[in-house]
Amino acid sequence: MTKGIRKTEAEGRDSAGSELGSTQRSRAIAGLLLLTLSFFLLHCSSSESAPPEGGLAAILRHPDPLERVRWTAEFLEAADPDDLYEIQHVFETAPLARGDREYALFAHWWASFDPRAAYDSTFDSLRMEGGHVVRQIMRTWARNDPQAMEGYGLLWDRHTWGSTTPGLRPELVESVVIGWYESGKPGLEAWLSGLKDGASQSAGLKQYVTMKVMGEGNEETLRWALALDEAEGRSAIFGTALNVVAHEDPQLAIEWLDRAKELGADIQAATRRIANAWGHHDPPAAAAWLLSSETGMEQSRSLRAVARHWVRWDYEGFAAWLREREGEGRLDTMRTAFVTTGSKSRKFEVDWPRLLEVAEGITETPSRKRDVYWVLQRWYLVDEAAVLAWFEANPGSYPEKVKQHLGNIPEKESELIKAAFARQESSASAEASS
């Protein structure tokens, strides 16, 4: 991303509002966010009782998690930074698990007036050592003082220190993007452009586009992304925008994909991004769109992405859909996803003969042989006779020596298969006796 994007950022966000003094603004934002969270949790909670007597210590010992979080937010919203030492001591001695949501609230409150100390506490205190606690600190810090993030030092992944390819923590980059965008201050796009860690830049870019969609709307974000030059990363940014929009409005994403095609934009991976997002919510519709509009390798990859969602969304419905479309070679990757991804997502609680039937329906020979053997290898653990009978009925399908490897699979998978079979046997016995 270069100066063209930075100009767009400056033009679009100059009206973010007047700035308060740093301490006053931090306190105001902290209060607003905690009050908002309190309001939400108040209406989600099963009761509207008053907090227990005994202050914060009693609140953090309350057994109801929703009430506990609501009251913690209310307490911190009214707390004074001068009380930090006492409040910190209460949190350190609270009967909560490491990194619980109450610590994230505390971290946000602390970071609103002393982010460095809050951040350092995540290294010194086991109670504050939690992923979402650190992420909340970075978000609050970036919202109040985004320029503090420019050196990246706070975002390095400690596990890569000393490595020839040290990297940033993508999840912290995402938190910085959210906070910086919320601040309304310029410089975020330039900061993202300067990231040298590809994985972190990609994560940050997706989060930035998501924030733009939320803040400026679907069409405005797509218009902005498509107006970029290729040198400014248009393909990646536009594809990310389509992915984000397609979660909410896939038809609008398709409409803008067609506009990009008319402009001759490079949208090689954009179809898969739309399909992947759409597949989360309506995989049959996403598959129908792909089968009616796309061909070739990109269609195959996109269908596989949809299938991986479909096996979790409606396993039985997906199986029936595949059965109705026997012989369609373009669905081979979907059959593979049903066999492998579907089995793993169900922890191998599957109908093995049906699984074998799907694998045998793959039209491309090498893929079919691979997936059929994948099924046989695992099925052998719970029904050796059935698998050996299959080999007798299909002589010459595989070299004789492959039988030596039946059941030879990773230990974790083996345990899951045996446990699933035991559950199925128990359920069948219970039904027979009832």
N, C-alpha and C positions, 0 to 999 in steps of 0.2 A: 504494500500500500504506500502511495507516495503523496505528493502535495495536493493532487486533485481531490483525494479523499479527505485530507486534512482541511481543505477549504470548505468542503461540504459540511464537515463536522462543526467548524466554527460558525458557518452561516446558520446551521440548524439549531445551535444550542446557545447562542449569545443571549437569548431571552430566558435563561435559566433562573433569573431572579437576583436580587441584590444580596450581597454577602454580609453576614453578621460577623462580629468578632469571633476569632477561632474558638475560644472557650464557650462563649454564649451560643454560637451556632452548634457546636458539638452537643451541648446540653439540650438544646432545643430539639435536635434530631433524635437524640437518645430518648428523650421523653416522648416524642411523637411515635417512634417505633414501638417502644414498650407499651404505650397506651393502646396503640392499634392491636398489638398482640394480646393485650389484656382483654380488649373488647371482643376479639375473635374467640378467645378461649372461654370467656364468660358465657358466650352464647352457645358454645359447643359443650360446655360442662353439664353434667346431669343435675347439678344443684347450684344454688346461688347463695350458699351459706357464707358467713363471715369467716375470715381466717382465724385459726386457733390462737388463744392467748399464749404469750411467750415469744412473740416476735419472729424473726427469721429462723431461729433455731427450731422453733415448733413447726413452722411452715415446712421446712425441709425434712421433717420427720413424719409428715402427714402421709398416710398410705395411698390416697387417691392421686394418681399422677397428673390428671388434668387440673384438679383443684390446686395441687402443689405448684404446677407451672404458672397458673393464673395468679396465685397469690405472690409467688416469687417476682413475677413481672410487675405487679402492683407495688410491691415493697421497693424494688429497685428504682422504679419510676419516681418515687418520692424520696429516695435516698440522697444523701449529700456526699460528694467525693471525700470530704474530710473524715467520713466514717469508714473509709476503705479498709483500714487495718482490722477493725472489729468485724466487718462484713466478710473479709477474706478468711479470718479465723473460723467463722461459723461455717463457711463453705468447706474449709479444709477438714473439719471434724464432722461433717454431715454424713448420715448413713446412706449415701448415694453411690451408685456405680461410677467408675471413672468415665469422665466425659459425658455424663448425663445432660439432658437438655437444660437443666437448671444452670449448669456450668456455662453453657453457651449464652444464656441470658446474662449471667454475671460477667462473662468475657466481653459481651457487647457493651454493657454499662461501663466497665472499667476502661475499655478501649476508647470510649467516647471522650475521655479526658486525659488518659495516659496510655496510649496504645503500645508504646515500647515496653512498658512494665508489664502490661497484660500479655504481650507476646512472649517476653522472657519467662513469664510464669509457666508457660506451656512446656518449658524444658526443665523447670525446677520442681514442678508439682505433678505428682501422678494424677491428682484429681483433675487437673486442667489439661492433661495430655489426652486429647481426643480430636479426631479429624474435624468434626463439625465445630468444635470449640475454636480451633485455630482458624478455620475458614471464616467464622463470624468475626473474629478479631481483624482479619485482613479486610473483610468487607467494610467494617466500621472505620478502620484506619484509612482505607482508600476513599471513603465517602468524605471524611473530614480533611484529609491531607493527601490527595492523590500524588502529589509530586514526591512524596516520600518513597514511592514505589519505583522511581525511575532507575535506580541503580540495580534492581533485581535481587540484591543480596538477601533480602528477607524471604525470597521465594525459592532459593536453591534447595534441591532435594539432598538432604544430608547423606543419603545412601550412595550418592554419586560423587561425593567429595573425594578428590584425589584421582578420579577417573580421567581418562583421556577425553571423555565426552560427558562432562558434567551436565546435568539437566535441571530444569525447573520442575516444580510440582504443579502439574496442570490444574489440579483442583484449587490451588491457591491463586493461580492466574485467573481462573474463572471468578473467584470471590473478589479479586481486585477489580475486574471488569465491571461486575455488578455495582460495587461501591462507587467506583469512579463515574460510571454512567449516572448513578443516582445523585452524585454531587453536582452535576450540571456543568462541571469545569472542563475546559478544553484540554486537548493533548492526548486523549485516550487512543485515538486511531494511530497517532504517531508512535505512541508507546507500543501498541500491538505490532506495528510495522517493523519496529526495531528488535523484536524478540528473535533471537537466533535459534532457539530450541523449537524445532518444527512441531513436535507433539503439543507443546504448551501454546504455541501460537495458534494452532488449529483449534484447540479447546477454547482459548480466549476469543478467537474470532467467532466461533459458533455462539458463545455466550453473548458477545456484543450484538450479533445479528438478532438473537433472541430478545435482548433488551430493546433493540430498535423496533422490533415487531410489537412488543408490548407497549412501548412508549409512543410510537408514531403510526402504528397500524400496518396491516399486511401490505396493502397496495403501495403505500409510500415507501416502505422498506424495499419492496421488489423494484420499484421505479429507481430508487437510489442505486441499488446493486447493479441493475442492468445498464445504468448510465456510466458505469466505471469503464476504464480502459483495461485491456488485457494486462498491461504492465502494472496496473494497480490491483491485480488479482481478481478480475471480474469473474472468471469461471468458478473459482473456489467460493467466492463470496456469494455469487448468485445461486450456486448450487446449495449452499448452506441456507440461504434465505428460503429457497423453495422447500427444503426439508422442514424448516421450522413452520412455515405457513401451511404445509400439507398436513401437519398434525391437526390443524383446526379447520382448514378449508381446502381440501385436495382439488376441488374443481377450479378454484382460483389459481392454485399452483400450476395446474395443467394449462390454463389460459395464458399464463405468463410464460410457460415453457414454449408454447406455440409462438408467442411474440418473439422470444429469443431466437427461435429457429428462423423466423422470417428475417431477422436482422443478421443472420449468419454467425451468431455467437457460438462459441465452443461449449456445448452442453453435454459432452460425452457421458459424464457421470450423473447428470441432473435427473434423468429418468429414474435411476436406481434410488436416488435420495427421496424423490417423491413417493415411490413405491414403498420404500422402507418405512417412511413416516405414516403413510396411509394404512399400511399393513398392521400397524399397532391397533387400529380401531375398526377397520373393515377390510380384512384380507380378501374376501370374495370379490368385493368391488375393485380393489387394487389389482387383483389377478385378471379380472375381466378387462380392465383398461389396458393392461400390458399385452394381453393376448389379442386385442383388437387394434393396437397401435404400434407395437414394437416388434422387431425381428432381430435375429442374430445373437451374438454373444452378450450384448447388453440386456436383451430380454431375458436370457437365461440367468444372468446374475441377479437381475431384479426379481424374477420369479422365486429364486432361491431365498432372497431376503424376505419376501412376503410369506413363503412357506414356513420359515423359522418362527414367524409370529403366529401363523395360523395353527400350528400344532399346539400352541399354548392357549390360543383364543377359543378354538373349537376342534378338538382332536377328532371326535367322531364325525363331525360334519366334514372335516377335511378329508378323512378316509373315504367317506361316501362320494365326495366330489371327484377324488382321484379314480375311484372305481368306475364312475360314469364316463371317464375320459381315457379309457384304455387305448393303448396304441399311439397316443400323441407323444411323439418323441421330444417335443419342446418342453414337456413337463418332467423330463427325466431328473432335473436338479430338484424339483419339488418332491419327487418320490424319494430321492436320497435324503432330503431334509426330513421327510416323514419318518423314514427308517431310523436315521441316526439321531438327529436333534430331537425328534419326537420321543424316542425311547429314553434318552437321557433326561429330558424335561419331566418325564413321568416316573423317573427313577426305576425304569425298566418294568413297571407294572403294565405289561402289554400282552396282547394276544399274539403269540409267536407265529402260529400258522398264517394269520392275516398279515403280519409283518413280512413274512417270507413271500406271500403272494404279491405284496406291493413291490418288493425288491425284484421279483421275477418279472414284473411288468415293465421294468426299465428297458428301453429299446436299444440303447447303445451297449454293445456286448461287453467291453472292458468294465464299464461302470456297473452293469448288471452283475457280472461275475464277482466284482469287488463287494457289492452290497449284499448279495446272496450269501457269500461266505461270511461277511460281517454278522449276519443274522445267525447262521449255522454255528459259528464259533461260540456265540453267547447262549443260544438255545440249548446247546449240548450240556451246559452246566445243570440244567433242570429237567431235561428230557433226552437222555442219551439215546434211547431206543428210537425216538422219532427222527432224530438227526441221522442216525445210521441207516434208517429205513429210506430216508430221502436219497442218500448216496447210492443205495442199492437200486432205487428207482430211476436214478439219473447217472448211469455208468459213463465214465469218460468225461464228465463235466469238469472235474479237477484231477490233477495228478494224485495218485494214491497216497503219496507222502504227506499231503496237506492234512490228512486225518490225524496225524500226529500232533497237530497244533490246535485241534479242537479244544475249546475251553481254556486255551492259553491267552488270557486277556489280563489287563491291569487289575490288581488286587481290589482296588476300590470299586470298580465295575462289578467284579465277581461278587463282592459282598452285597451290593445293591440288588443284583439279579436274584441271589438266593433269598434275600429278605423279602423282595417283592413276591417271589413264588410262594414263600411261606404264608404271606398275607392272603394271597389268592386261594391257597389250599384251605386255610382257616375259614375264609369267607364262604367257600363252597360247602365245607362241612356243616357250617352253621345253617346255611340255607336248606341243606338236605335233611337236617334234623328238625327243622321247624315245621 
